[in-house]
Amino acid sequence: MVQQAVQGAPATYAKEMERLSAKESLLLAFKDSGGFEALVTGKTTDVQRIDVNERIIGLERLSPAPRPTTSPFLEGRWNFEWFGFGSPGLLAARLILARFPTTLANLTKMDVLIKDGYANITANIKLLNSIENKLSLLTKLSVEGPMRMKEEYVEGTFETPTVIEETVPDQLKGALGQAASSVQQLPLPIRDAISSGLKIPLTGTFQRLFMISYLDEEIMIIRSTDGVAEVLTRLDVPPTMVDSMSEYES
């Protein structure tokens, strides 16, 4: 038994080093492929997609979470790094960009906040390099098994655009000033409605099943029923790390 324990420790260490190396390799593959912008604009090549997908598969087999759907690592704010073809995230991103010429609009990032059984997905769009706008989608998450979850759309929100005044072209400053003045003259209830954004009820419109094939404190990999992969990286501090820091400080 002692001999087995001694042999087990190096094996565990070697597997952990393999997992960390696979994570680093995947993140480098994202960077080499052009990142989020190249992905949503269709500039990622077939070779780059294959390279990324090979590394995704390599990392999935090393997942440290046996029950990711109930793991404390699941909750938090995540950034979308990768969408496969057919992914709802990629389809939504390209639908947004299809409505605006690339010279006028850029989808700068997409992230999601997962908390208390809900996911709030936010797409950040910049128009004319001067106006920032956010589109949000609230969904309800239900645990269907150790790795499987169901997602149901609840509500969509078009938030009020924010103007970056220092980047506004001179020829547009007059028009934007008039628009801001007109908004201020509206009745208070209407102004409040505009400031809170346009909300669209979506309950009962769409749902999907997906599997969490990999989860740790930094990376999450999701696969749809068609096997299409989405990769997210954490934007905040994992809950377990927060707990550890609190214990240390106390």
C-alpha positions in Angstrom: 0.0 0.0 0.0 2.9 2.4 0.8 4.5 1.6 -2.5 1.2 2.3 -4.4 0.9 5.7 -2.6 4.5 6.6 -3.5 3.8 5.6 -7.2 0.5 7.5 -7.2 1.9 10.9 -6.3 4.2 11.2 -9.3 1.4 10.0 -11.6 -1.0 12.6 -10.2 1.6 15.3 -10.6 2.4 14.3 -14.1 -1.3 14.4 -15.0 -1.7 17.8 -13.5 1.3 19.1 -15.5 -0.2 17.6 -18.6 -3.5 19.5 -17.9 -1.8 22.8 -17.3 0.3 22.4 -20.5 -2.9 21.6 -22.5 -4.6 24.7 -21.1 -1.6 26.9 -22.1 -1.5 25.3 -25.5 -5.2 26.0 -26.1 -4.9 29.7 -25.1 -1.9 30.1 -27.4 -4.0 28.6 -30.3 -6.7 31.2 -29.7 -4.1 33.9 -30.0 -2.5 32.5 -33.1 -5.9 32.2 -34.8 -6.6 35.9 -34.5 -8.7 35.8 -31.4 -12.3 36.8 -30.9 -12.4 39.4 -33.7 -11.1 37.0 -36.4 -13.6 34.4 -35.3 -16.8 36.5 -35.4 -15.8 38.2 -38.7 -15.0 34.8 -40.4 -11.3 35.4 -40.8 -10.2 32.3 -39.0 -8.8 29.7 -41.4 -9.6 26.0 -41.7 -6.2 25.1 -40.4 -6.6 27.4 -37.4 -10.0 25.9 -36.6 -8.7 22.4 -36.8 -5.7 23.3 -34.6 -8.0 24.9 -32.0 -10.4 21.9 -32.0 -7.6 19.4 -31.6 -6.4 21.3 -28.5 -10.0 21.5 -27.1 -10.4 17.7 -27.4 -7.0 17.2 -25.7 -8.0 19.4 -22.8 -11.5 17.9 -22.4 -10.1 14.5 -21.5 -8.2 16.0 -18.6 -11.2 17.7 -16.9 -10.7 17.8 -13.1 -14.5 18.3 -12.4 -16.5 15.0 -12.3 -19.8 16.9 -11.8 -19.3 20.3 -13.5 -23.0 21.2 -13.4 -22.9 21.5 -9.5 -19.3 22.7 -9.2 -18.7 26.0 -7.3 -16.5 27.0 -10.3 -19.5 27.2 -12.6 -20.8 30.5 -11.2 -19.1 33.8 -12.1 -18.4 36.0 -15.1 -17.0 34.3 -18.2 -15.6 35.6 -21.5 -16.4 33.9 -24.8 -13.2 32.9 -26.5 -14.3 30.4 -29.1 -17.4 29.4 -31.0 -17.7 26.4 -33.3 -19.8 26.5 -36.5 -23.5 26.2 -35.6 -22.9 27.6 -32.1 -25.8 29.9 -30.9 -23.1 32.4 -29.8 -21.4 32.5 -33.2 -24.8 32.7 -35.0 -25.9 35.6 -32.8 -22.6 37.4 -33.2 -22.7 37.2 -37.0 -26.4 38.1 -37.1 -25.5 41.3 -35.3 -22.6 42.1 -37.6 -24.7 41.3 -40.7 -27.0 44.2 -39.9 -24.1 46.7 -40.0 -21.1 47.2 -42.3 -17.8 46.3 -40.6 -16.7 49.9 -41.2 -19.6 51.1 -38.9 -19.9 48.4 -36.3 -17.6 46.0 -34.3 -18.6 43.3 -31.9 -15.9 43.9 -29.3 -16.6 41.0 -26.9 -19.3 38.7 -25.5 -19.4 37.6 -21.9 -21.8 35.8 -19.5 -22.6 36.1 -15.8 -23.8 32.8 -14.3 -25.4 33.1 -10.9 -28.3 31.5 -9.0 -29.5 29.3 -11.9 -29.5 32.1 -14.5 -27.1 33.2 -17.2 -26.9 36.8 -18.4 -25.1 36.9 -21.8 -23.9 40.4 -23.0 -22.7 41.4 -26.4 -20.7 44.6 -26.6 -21.0 46.5 -29.8 -19.2 49.7 -30.9 -20.8 51.9 -33.7 -18.7 54.3 -35.7 -16.0 53.8 -33.1 -17.8 56.3 -31.0 -21.1 54.8 -29.7 -21.1 51.8 -27.4 -24.2 49.6 -27.1 -25.0 46.3 -25.2 -27.4 43.6 -26.1 -28.2 41.3 -23.2 -29.9 37.9 -23.1 -31.2 36.4 -19.8 -31.6 32.6 -19.7 -32.6 30.1 -17.1 -30.3 27.1 -16.4 -31.5 23.8 -15.1 -29.3 20.8 -14.1 -30.1 17.7 -16.1 -27.2 15.5 -14.9 -23.6 15.6 -13.8 -22.5 17.2 -17.1 -25.8 18.1 -18.8 -27.8 21.3 -18.4 -30.9 22.9 -20.1 -31.0 26.6 -21.1 -34.2 28.5 -21.6 -34.5 32.0 -22.9 -36.2 34.4 -20.5 -35.7 38.0 -21.7 -33.6 40.1 -24.2 -32.6 43.7 -23.5 -31.3 46.4 -25.8 -29.5 48.8 -23.5 -29.3 52.6 -24.2 -26.2 53.5 -26.2 -23.3 55.3 -24.6 -21.5 58.0 -26.6 -17.7 58.3 -26.2 -17.6 62.0 -26.8 -13.9 62.4 -27.3 -14.0 60.0 -30.3 -17.1 61.4 -32.0 -16.3 62.9 -35.5 -16.8 66.7 -35.7 -19.4 66.3 -38.4 -21.6 64.2 -36.0 -21.2 66.2 -32.9 -24.0 68.6 -33.8 -26.5 65.8 -34.6 -25.7 64.0 -31.4 -26.1 67.1 -29.3 -29.5 67.7 -30.8 -30.5 64.1 -30.1 -29.4 64.4 -26.5 -31.4 67.6 -26.1 -34.5 66.0 -27.6 -34.3 63.1 -25.1 -34.1 65.5 -22.2 -37.3 67.2 -23.2 -39.3 64.0 -23.2 -41.7 63.3 -20.3 -40.0 61.6 -17.3 -41.7 58.2 -17.7 -40.5 58.0 -21.3 -37.0 59.1 -20.3 -36.9 56.4 -17.6 -38.0 53.8 -20.1 -35.3 54.8 -22.6 -32.6 54.9 -19.9 -33.5 51.3 -18.8 -33.3 50.0 -22.3 -35.8 48.0 -24.5 -36.8 44.7 -22.9 -38.3 41.8 -25.0 -40.0 38.8 -23.3 -38.6 35.6 -24.6 -40.1 32.9 -22.3 -41.1 29.9 -24.2 -39.3 30.9 -27.5 -36.2 28.8 -27.4 -34.4 26.2 -25.3 -31.4 23.9 -25.7 -29.5 21.2 -24.0 -25.7 21.4 -23.6 -22.9 19.5 -21.9 -20.1 21.0 -19.8 -17.2 18.8 -21.1 -14.5 20.7 -19.1 -14.4 23.0 -16.1 -11.8 24.4 -13.8 -11.1 27.7 -12.1 -10.1 29.4 -15.4 -11.6 27.6 -18.4 -15.1 26.1 -19.3 -15.8 24.1 -22.4 -19.5 23.6 -23.5 -20.7 21.3 -26.2 -24.1 21.4 -27.9 -26.2 18.4 -28.8 -24.5 18.6 -32.2 -21.1 18.4 -30.6 -20.2 22.0 -31.4 -17.8 23.5 -28.8 -17.8 26.9 -27.0 -14.8 27.9 -24.9 -15.0 30.5 -22.1 -12.3 32.0 -19.8 -13.1 33.4 -16.4 -13.1 37.1 -15.9 -13.5 37.2 -12.1 -11.9 35.5 -9.1 -13.3 31.9 -8.6 -15.5 31.5 -5.5 -13.1 29.0 -3.9 -10.2 31.5 -4.2 -12.4 34.2 -2.6 -13.1 31.9 0.3 -9.4 31.0 0.7 -8.5 34.7 0.7 -11.1 35.5 3.3 -9.8 32.7 5.5 -6.2 34.0 5.1 -7.2 37.6 5.9 -9.2 36.5 9.0 
